[in-house]
Amino acid sequence: MTDEPIFKLPVQEVTAAIEAVLFVSGEGVSFDRLCEILDTDKKTVEEAIKRLMQDYERNPWSGLLIRKVGDSYTMCTKPGMNKVLERMFSPKAKIPLSQASYETLAVIAYNQPVTRAQVESVRGVSSDSIISRLLDRGWICEAGTLDAPGRPTLFSTTDLFLREFGIESVDELPSLELMSYKTIRDLEDSLQAAAGNDDRQITIESMLQSAKDEEEKKESAGTSSEDEGTAE
């Protein structure tokens, strides 16, 4: 009986190895799992991933990106390639979601995990059909049950929601005080853009800037009113 050969990956091959693992995986691979597969220390893997992500981001000849979602990394196509891929797969057009759907999505994102009853308590209306549509889109998922009579189902946002919204975790969502109907509409535009309706990159800064602009307009209007009162 012979001993298994000792696996030792040369440092100069770590970046290429990470690229290969993410390519064949087809889904997110956690940082700890990468370290385990490569049998390499965390610092080396972290530096290699960072270098690889920057290379893909800056390379105009590549149609791929590596994104971090939570503690996992995934290889995906650049937003600018969506129109080309649509020609390849000819996907069915998605039915646009309603304003109420995006309001429900925001309620879940800011309160997760949350039950159907809790969502309806915030919105004041039934949300059964809306939650079903969000589940079908893959933006929310069932996340266990609440330890209460009836064991109601809990809902949370998914990794797909994070990827399409362009953030690593829900901790990066803007302050709840900044959310308004206008920024919820911005959320709709951003998610539709990520689905391939145009080439825009989703950024949380766009929502923050939108809310900031609204506040500045209000302050400017208030200042103008005070000036008019003084002139009188």
N, C-alpha and C positions, 0 to 999 in steps of 0.2 A: 504494500500500500504506500503510495507516494503522497507527500505533502502537497497541498495546493500552492501554486506559485504565489509569491508575495506581490500584491498590487502596489505599484508606486508610480504615481503620475508626475512627470517632470513639471516644474513650475511654469515653464514656457508654454505648456500645453493646456493649462487650466482654463484659459479663456476659450480656446477652441472646444474644449470638452463641455463647458457650460453651454455653448452655442448648440452643440450636438444634442445634448440632453433636452434642452428646451424645444428644439426642432422636432424630435421624435415623440416628445411627450404629448403634444397637442392640447395640453391644459397647464394650469399653473403648477409650479414645483416650488415647495417651500425652501427657504434658505437652509434650514437644518438638513433637509433631505439632500440638497445639492452637496453640502459638506460631507454627508455620509457617503453618497455615491462616489464622489471624487476622492474621498479619504484624504482631505486637505484641510488645513487649519482655516478658521473663520476669516481671519484678516486677509489671507491670500484670496479666498473666494469672493469676499466683499469687494476688494480692489478690482478683481477681474470682472465682476458683474458691472461695476460702475464704468469701467473702461469700455466694456462691450456695449452698454446702453448708449454711451456717448458716441461711439463709432457709428451705430445704427442711426442715431438721431441726426448726425451731421452728414451722413453719406447720401447725396442726392441720387446716386445710382441704385440705391436699395429701396425696395418697396416694403421692407419690414421694420418693425420696432420691437423693443423689449420693454415691457411695462411691469411695474411693481404694483401689486394689489394686495394690501395687507402685508403678510410676511411671505408672499409667494411671487414668483416671477413667471411671466408668460410671453411667448413670442406671438406677435400679431401683425396684421398688415397695417400700413399707414392709411390714414383717412383718405388721402388723395387717390388711393387705389380702388375706392368703393365703386366708382362708376365702371371701371374695367371689370371688376369681379361680378358686378350685376349683369354685364353682358355675357359672362361665362356661365353663371348659374341661373340667370333669368328668374330671380326670386319674385314671388307674388308681392304686390304692393301691400304694405301694412296699412290697416285702417287707422287714421289719425285718432289719437285719444282725446277725450274731452277735457275741458278746463277742470271739471270735477275730478277726473282721473289723476291729474297732476297735483291737485290739492290733496287728494288721498295719499298719493305717493310721498308728498312732503310731510304729511302727518306721521306716516309710518317711519320715514327716514329720521325724523327728529325725536321719536318716542320709542323706537324699537328696543326690545321686542314688544309688540303691542297686540291686543286682541281685537277682533272685529267690533266688539261692543265698545271698546275704548276709542277706536277710530270714529265710530258713529257718534259717540258722545262729544267728540271734538267738532265734528262736522255738522251734527244736528240732523242728519238724514241717513237713510239706509245706504250701505256701501257694499252690499253683497256682490252685485254684478261688476262693480268697479274693481273690487279686490280680485275677482276671478280673471278679469282682463289683465290686471297687473301680473298675476301668476302666469298667465299664458305668455306674456311678453318676456318673462324671466327676470323682471326687475325686483320682484319680491319672492319670498319662499316661506314655507311653513317652518317654524323654528321651535318645535316642541309644543308643550301645553302648559297652561297656567295652573298652579296648584290651588284650584278653587272649585266650587261645585260645578259639575258639568265638564270639567277639564277643557275649557275653551282653547282653541288653537291660537298660538302666537305667530306673528308675522314679522319678518325682518327683510331688509334689502339684501341683494345678492352681490356677488363679485361682478356680475354683468352690469349691474347698476353702477358700481364703482368705476369699471372700465369705461363705460359710455359717458359717465359724468366727468371722467378725467382726474379722479382723486384716488389716493391710496387707501383711505379709510373714511368713515363717516365723521371722524373727528375734524376733518378738514372742511366740513360744511360751514357756511357762514353763520354768524350769530343769528339766533332765532329772531331777535329784534329787527334784523335787516330784511326778513322775509315779508313780502307783500304780494298782492295779486299780480303786480307787474313783474316781480322777480320770479314768481311761479310760472308766468308765461315765458319768461326767459329760459326757465328750466325746460319747458316744452320745446322751445326752439333749439336748445343745445342738444337735447336727446335726439330730436329728429335729425339734426345735423350729423350727429355721431352715427346714426343709422344709415347715412349715405346720401342724404338729400343735398348736401353740399360739402365742400372741402374744409370747413372750419374746424379748428381744433377746439375742444371744449376746455374752458378754463374757469375755475371758480372765481378768478379775479373779475370776470365779466359781470357776474352777478353782484359782487361786492361793489364794483364801480357803478353799476346801474342804481343800486340803493343809495350810494353816496351822492350821485348826481341828483336824485330825487330830493335828498335832504338839503342839498345846496340850493335847489330851486325854491324850496319852501322857505329857507332862511333868507334868500334874496327877495322873495315876495314880501316876507315880514318886514324886512328893512325898508323896502319901498313904501309900504303902508305907513311906517313910522315917520319917514321923511315927508310924506304928503301931509300927515297930521301936524308936523312941526311948521311946515310952510303956511298952513292955515292960521 
